[in-house]
C-alpha cells in the first residue's frame, strides 16, 4: 500500500506541476515562435524548469513516508527469501527514491503533453483528475491481470511501470507470498511454524508472482526503462503537437 501511494503521490505531483505550464503561455509561445523560437528548445526549457522541484518534492515525500517504516530485510518464518537490498542498487531506500522520482518525471511529461494539446487552463485542470484516476486504476497492485481493456492501458501507464519497479526494489513478490500465508493460517500459526497445507499451497501459488515485480536487476532496469521511454515519448508528442500549431507555417499557408 505504501509503495503504491508513493507512486500515485509522485504521479499527482508531476502531472499537477506541468499540466498548465504550456497552455497558460499560448500567447507568449506564439509570439516567440514567430521570432524563431525552437519548439524543442521550448519544451526542453520546461523540463529543465519543472524537473528539479518535482524531484525535490518526490524525494522529500519518499523520505517522510518511509521514516516510520522498516523496509523488508528478512523473513523470520523462512517461507520466503527476502533480499535486504534493492534489485540493482545496494540500498533499498536509495533505489526507491530513484523510482519515485522517475514516476514524478514521467507524470510531468504527461502533464506537458496535455498542456500542449488543450486550448485553455480550465480544460487542462478538468483533465487532471481523469488522468490521475486512470493511472490509479491501472497501477493498483492488489489485483492480478484485470481485463483486455485495462491491460493495454497499463502498458502506457507510467504509474504501472514505476509501481512494478518499486515492487521489484522491495522484493514484493516474496513478501506477498508470506502475506498470503499469514492471511490463510493466522499470525500465531506462522510464528510457531504450524502452517496448514492449504496455506502452503497458497504460498507456492504466489511464488512466481508478477514478472514485472521480480527482484532482479534485469527486471528493475526493464521497468524503469519502460517508464523513461514513456517519458521521452510524451515529451516528443508534446513537441509534435506544438509544431503542428506552428504560427509561422500557418501564416505561410494563408499566403499561399
C-alpha positions in Angstrom: 0.0 0.0 0.0 2.8 2.4 0.9 4.7 1.8 -2.3 1.6 2.4 -4.4 0.7 5.6 -2.5 4.2 6.9 -3.1 3.9 6.2 -6.8 0.4 7.8 -7.1 1.6 10.7 -5.0 4.5 11.3 -7.3 2.2 10.9 -10.3 -0.1 13.6 -8.9 2.8 15.9 -8.1 4.4 15.6 -11.6 1.1 16.0 -13.5 -0.2 18.9 -11.4 3.2 20.7 -11.7 3.1 20.6 -15.5 -0.5 20.4 -16.8 -0.9 24.2 -17.1 2.6 25.2 -17.9 2.3 25.4 -21.7 -1.3 26.3 -22.2 -1.1 29.4 -19.9 1.7 30.7 -22.1 0.0 30.3 -25.5 0.2 34.0 -26.4 3.9 34.2 -25.4 4.7 31.0 -27.2 3.1 32.2 -30.5 4.9 35.5 -30.3 8.3 33.9 -29.6 7.8 31.2 -32.1 7.1 33.8 -34.8 10.5 35.2 -33.9 12.2 31.9 -34.5 11.9 30.0 -31.1 12.6 26.3 -31.4 9.8 24.1 -30.2 12.3 21.5 -29.0 14.1 24.2 -27.0 10.9 25.5 -25.6 9.8 22.1 -24.3 13.3 21.4 -23.1 13.2 24.6 -21.1 10.0 23.5 -19.4 11.6 20.2 -18.5 14.6 21.9 -17.0 12.3 24.3 -15.1 10.0 21.6 -13.7 12.3 18.6 -13.2 14.3 19.9 -10.1 11.2 20.9 -8.0 9.5 17.7 -9.0 12.5 15.6 -8.0 12.8 17.5 -4.7 9.1 17.0 -3.9 9.2 13.3 -4.6 12.4 12.8 -2.6 11.1 14.6 0.4 7.8 12.7 0.2 9.6 9.4 0.0 11.9 10.1 2.9 9.0 11.3 5.1 6.7 8.4 4.2 9.4 5.8 4.9 10.8 7.4 8.0 8.5 5.5 10.3 8.7 2.3 8.2 11.1 -0.6 8.0 11.9 -1.8 4.6 11.9 -5.6 4.3 15.1 -7.3 5.3 14.5 -10.9 6.2 11.5 -13.2 6.6 11.8 -14.9 10.1 9.2 -17.6 9.1 11.5 -19.0 6.5 8.7 -19.1 3.9 10.4 -16.8 1.5 13.9 -15.5 0.8 13.5 -11.7 1.1 16.5 -9.8 -0.1 17.7 -6.9 2.2 19.0 -4.9 -0.8 17.5 -3.2 -3.8 17.1 -5.0 -7.1 20.1 -3.2 -8.6 21.5 -0.7 -6.0 22.8 -1.8 -2.6 20.3 0.4 -0.7 16.6 -0.2 -0.9 15.7 3.4 0.2 18.0 5.0 -2.4 16.6 2.8 -5.1 13.0 3.6 -4.0 13.9 7.4 -4.1 15.0 6.9 -7.7 11.9 5.0 -8.7 9.5 7.6 -7.1 11.5 10.4 -8.7 11.1 8.8 -12.2 7.4 8.4 -11.5 7.2 12.1 -10.9 9.2 13.0 -14.1 7.1 10.6 -16.2 3.9 12.2 -14.9 5.4 15.6 -15.5 5.9 14.7 -19.2 2.3 13.6 -19.5 1.2 16.9 -17.9 3.2 18.8 -20.5 1.7 16.8 -23.3 -1.8 17.5 -22.0 -0.9 21.2 -21.7 0.2 21.3 -25.3 -3.0 19.7 -26.5 -5.7 21.6 -24.7 -6.8 25.1 -25.5 -7.3 26.6 -22.1 -6.2 26.2 -18.5 -9.7 25.2 -17.4 -9.7 22.2 -19.7 -6.3 21.2 -18.5 -7.5 21.2 -14.9 -10.6 19.3 -15.8 -8.5 16.6 -17.4 -6.2 16.3 -14.3 -8.5 14.1 -12.2 -9.4 11.9 -15.2 -5.7 11.2 -15.9 -5.0 10.5 -12.2 -7.9 8.1 -11.9 -6.8 6.3 -15.0 -3.3 5.9 -13.5 -4.7 4.7 -10.2 -6.9 2.1 -11.8 -4.2 0.5 -14.0 -1.5 0.6 -11.4 -3.3 -0.7 -8.3 -1.2 -3.6 -7.0 -3.9 -5.6 -5.2 -5.3 -7.4 -8.3 -3.8 -9.6 -10.9 -4.4 -9.2 -14.6 -7.6 -7.4 -14.9 -9.1 -7.3 -18.4 -8.5 -7.0 -22.1 -9.3 -3.3 -21.8 -7.2 -2.3 -18.8 -4.1 -4.3 -19.5 -3.2 -2.5 -22.8 -3.8 0.8 -21.0 -1.4 -0.3 -18.3 1.3 -0.7 -20.8 1.3 3.0 -21.5 0.9 3.9 -17.8 4.0 5.4 -16.1 2.4 4.6 -12.7 2.0 1.0 -13.6 5.7 0.6 -14.6 7.1 2.6 -11.7 4.9 0.6 -9.3 6.4 -2.6 -10.8 9.9 -1.1 -10.3 9.1 -0.3 -6.6 7.8 -3.8 -6.1 11.0 -5.1 -7.6 13.1 -3.0 -5.3 11.4 -4.3 -2.2 11.0 -7.9 -3.3 7.2 -7.6 -3.2 6.6 -11.0 -4.8 8.1 -12.9 -1.9 6.6 -10.5 0.7 3.2 -11.1 -0.9 3.6 -14.9 -0.7 4.3 -14.6 3.1 1.3 -12.3 3.5 -1.0 -14.9 1.8 0.3 -17.4 4.3 -0.4 -15.1 7.2 -3.9 -14.4 5.9 -4.6 -18.1 5.4 -3.1 -19.5 8.6 -3.1 -16.7 11.2 -0.1 -15.0 12.6 0.3 -17.3 15.6 0.5 -20.4 13.4 3.0 -18.7 11.2 5.2 -17.7 14.2 5.1 -21.2 15.6 5.8 -22.8 12.3 2.5 -24.6 12.2 1.4 -23.7 8.7 -1.6 -25.7 7.3 -1.3 -27.4 4.0 -3.8 -25.1 2.2 -1.7 -22.1 3.2 1.5 -23.7 2.0 -0.2 -24.2 -1.3 -1.2 -20.5 -1.4 2.5 -19.6 -0.8 3.5 -21.9 -3.7 0.9 -20.5 -6.0 2.1 -17.0 -5.3 5.8 -17.9 -5.7 6.0 -16.8 -9.3 4.1 -13.6 -8.6 4.2 -11.0 -11.3 7.1 -11.0 -13.8 7.4 -7.2 -13.6 7.9 -7.4 -9.8 10.8 -9.9 -9.9 13.7 -8.9 -7.6 16.4 -8.8 -10.2 18.4 -6.0 -11.7 17.3 -7.0 -15.2 13.6 -6.7 -14.4 14.2 -3.4 -12.5 16.0 -1.9 -15.4 13.3 -3.1 -17.8 10.6 -1.5 -15.6 12.5 1.8 -15.3 13.4 1.7 -19.0 9.7 1.5 -19.9 8.9 4.4 -17.6 11.7 6.5 -19.1 10.6 5.5 -22.6 7.0 6.7 -21.8 8.6 10.0 -20.5 10.5 10.6 -23.7 7.5 9.6 -25.8 5.2 12.0 -24.1 7.7 14.9 -24.5 8.2 14.0 -28.2 4.4 14.1 -28.7 4.2 17.5 -27.0 6.9 18.8 -29.4 4.9 17.4 -32.4 1.6 18.9 -31.2 3.2 22.3 -30.8 4.9 22.1 -34.2 1.5 21.3 -35.8 0.2 24.5 -34.3 3.2 26.5 -35.7 2.0 30.0 -36.3 4.8 30.6 -38.8 3.7 27.7 -41.0 0.1 28.7 -40.6 0.9 32.2 -41.9 2.8 30.7 -44.8 -0.2 28.5 -45.8 -2.5 31.5 -45.6 -0.2 33.5 -48.0 -0.2 30.6 -50.5 
